[in-house]
């Protein structure tokens, strides 16, 4: 099976996907601290409560292994039953759009900007309480109060420390199409975060420029990898010189492997779109009958303990006021994206996938 065929097989229709997602509703709660995962137990403040008179349902586009400890801690501390539907942010937004006001979702957590803009354009997002909105800087929340950011993931170039000198590092993502980078760059072309970034890239520069950049990368013998983690691992062992990834993957590898991890992040010049920080966002659905509980959940995610976990253990940028990034992280980027106004998220992300597949990168 070719890489292109493998990619095509994972592109199923929104209707079939909605059926698949509908079976994934799980409960994440415990009144016994001994039943919590190790990560969740480490960030619980106080004892677990046992008040099973409230339920909140989350549709989470954030990866389960990253965000589940925070949700477990909330269920423990409050005694509130938490039901979670895990999935891709775009797919979940499409599902909510199909469900409309009948959706079970009280809260939608998105890793990327497009799905939030899509739901806002459909009039499906409620207004988050002012007390919650005040927990972050104005640039990390919607002026309308429809969404709030809770962590940031910066796009960077990871490079092998032994194969790439400082003088070889590019200032712009556009530089990577130059001959001096021929065959040296990895792209996680079918990874959701790359698709998120490329959709924003298209929104900024238009399809013609974005498509040409990707074609030029293919012509320059860029290497295809399925995800960010694979690129960081390949860069660490010298299989590839460098690659485009989210910043936190390399920090996690360094934390696990120490000096044996022979890779490091490089940030593009200020203002370059290759270094955008994409904000993970939380929203409350307008149709929710549990708005108070939903706002309580967002407050929990933005609490000092949970934000400290996100930055010290996951290595994302915390967005709550007063919480500092982990010492190993560079200063918080000025260029960030929280939501993009996309009327038809399915069409836009389908177009992104079409451009990626037509570029030939999956055969590299």
Secondary structure in CASP SS format (residue, H / E / C, confidence):
PFRMAT SS
TARGET T0000
AUTHOR 0000-0000-0000
METHOD secondary structure of the structure
MODEL  1
X C 1.00
X C 1.00
X H 1.00
X H 1.00
X H 1.00
X H 1.00
X H 1.00
X H 1.00
X H 1.00
X C 1.00
X C 1.00
X C 1.00
X C 1.00
X H 1.00
X H 1.00
X H 1.00
X H 1.00
X H 1.00
X H 1.00
X H 1.00
X H 1.00
X H 1.00
X C 1.00
X C 1.00
X E 1.00
X E 1.00
X E 1.00
X C 1.00
X C 1.00
X C 1.00
X C 1.00
X C 1.00
X H 1.00
X H 1.00
X H 1.00
X C 1.00
X C 1.00
X H 1.00
X H 1.00
X H 1.00
X H 1.00
X H 1.00
X H 1.00
X C 1.00
X C 1.00
X C 1.00
X C 1.00
X C 1.00
X C 1.00
X C 1.00
X C 1.00
X C 1.00
X C 1.00
X C 1.00
X E 1.00
X E 1.00
X E 1.00
X E 1.00
X E 1.00
X E 1.00
X C 1.00
X C 1.00
X C 1.00
X H 1.00
X H 1.00
X H 1.00
X H 1.00
X H 1.00
X H 1.00
X H 1.00
X H 1.00
X H 1.00
X H 1.00
X H 1.00
X H 1.00
X H 1.00
X H 1.00
X H 1.00
X C 1.00
X C 1.00
X E 1.00
X E 1.00
X E 1.00
X E 1.00
X E 1.00
X E 1.00
X C 1.00
X C 1.00
X H 1.00
X H 1.00
X H 1.00
X H 1.00
X H 1.00
X H 1.00
X H 1.00
X H 1.00
X H 1.00
X H 1.00
X H 1.00
X H 1.00
X H 1.00
X H 1.00
X C 1.00
X C 1.00
X C 1.00
X C 1.00
X E 1.00
X E 1.00
X E 1.00
X E 1.00
X C 1.00
X C 1.00
X H 1.00
X H 1.00
X H 1.00
X H 1.00
X H 1.00
X H 1.00
X H 1.00
X H 1.00
X H 1.00
X C 1.00
X C 1.00
X C 1.00
X E 1.00
X C 1.00
X C 1.00
X C 1.00
X C 1.00
X H 1.00
X H 1.00
X H 1.00
X H 1.00
X C 1.00
X C 1.00
X E 1.00
X C 1.00
X H 1.00
X H 1.00
X H 1.00
X E 1.00
X C 1.00
X C 1.00
X C 1.00
X C 1.00
X C 1.00
X C 1.00
X E 1.00
X E 1.00
X E 1.00
X E 1.00
X E 1.00
X E 1.00
X E 1.00
X E 1.00
X E 1.00
X E 1.00
X E 1.00
X E 1.00
X E 1.00
X C 1.00
X C 1.00
X C 1.00
X C 1.00
X C 1.00
X H 1.00
X H 1.00
X H 1.00
X C 1.00
X C 1.00
X C 1.00
X C 1.00
X H 1.00
X H 1.00
X H 1.00
X H 1.00
X H 1.00
X C 1.00
X H 1.00
X H 1.00
X H 1.00
X C 1.00
X C 1.00
X C 1.00
X E 1.00
X E 1.00
X E 1.00
X C 1.00
X C 1.00
X C 1.00
X C 1.00
X H 1.00
X H 1.00
X H 1.00
X H 1.00
X H 1.00
X H 1.00
X H 1.00
X H 1.00
X H 1.00
X H 1.00
X H 1.00
X H 1.00
X H 1.00
X H 1.00
X C 1.00
X H 1.00
X H 1.00
X H 1.00
X H 1.00
X H 1.00
X H 1.00
X H 1.00
X H 1.00
X H 1.00
X H 1.00
X H 1.00
X H 1.00
X H 1.00
X C 1.00
X C 1.00
X C 1.00
X E 1.00
X E 1.00
X C 1.00
X C 1.00
X C 1.00
X H 1.00
X H 1.00
X H 1.00
X H 1.00
X H 1.00
X H 1.00
X H 1.00
X H 1.00
X H 1.00
X C 1.00
X C 1.00
X C 1.00
X C 1.00
X C 1.00
X E 1.00
X E 1.00
X E 1.00
X E 1.00
X E 1.00
X C 1.00
X H 1.00
X H 1.00
X H 1.00
X H 1.00
X H 1.00
X H 1.00
X H 1.00
X H 1.00
X H 1.00
X H 1.00
X H 1.00
X H 1.00
X H 1.00
X C 1.00
X C 1.00
X E 1.00
X E 1.00
X E 1.00
X E 1.00
X C 1.00
X C 1.00
X C 1.00
X C 1.00
X C 1.00
X C 1.00
X H 1.00
X H 1.00
X H 1.00
X C 1.00
X E 1.00
X E 1.00
X E 1.00
X E 1.00
X E 1.00
X E 1.00
X E 1.00
X E 1.00
X E 1.00
X C 1.00
X C 1.00
X C 1.00
X C 1.00
X C 1.00
X H 1.00
X H 1.00
X H 1.00
X H 1.00
X H 1.00
X H 1.00
X H 1.00
X H 1.00
X H 1.00
X H 1.00
X H 1.00
X C 1.00
X C 1.00
X H 1.00
X H 1.00
X H 1.00
X H 1.00
X H 1.00
X H 1.00
X H 1.00
X H 1.00
X H 1.00
X C 1.00
X C 1.00
X C 1.00
X C 1.00
X E 1.00
X E 1.00
X C 1.00
X E 1.00
X C 1.00
X C 1.00
X C 1.00
X C 1.00
X C 1.00
X C 1.00
X C 1.00
X C 1.00
X C 1.00
X C 1.00
X C 1.00
X C 1.00
X C 1.00
X C 1.00
X C 1.00
X E 1.00
X E 1.00
X C 1.00
X C 1.00
X C 1.00
X C 1.00
X C 1.00
X C 1.00
X C 1.00
X H 1.00
X H 1.00
X H 1.00
X H 1.00
X H 1.00
X H 1.00
X H 1.00
X H 1.00
X H 1.00
X H 1.00
X H 1.00
X H 1.00
X H 1.00
X H 1.00
X H 1.00
X C 1.00
X H 1.00
X H 1.00
X H 1.00
X C 1.00
END
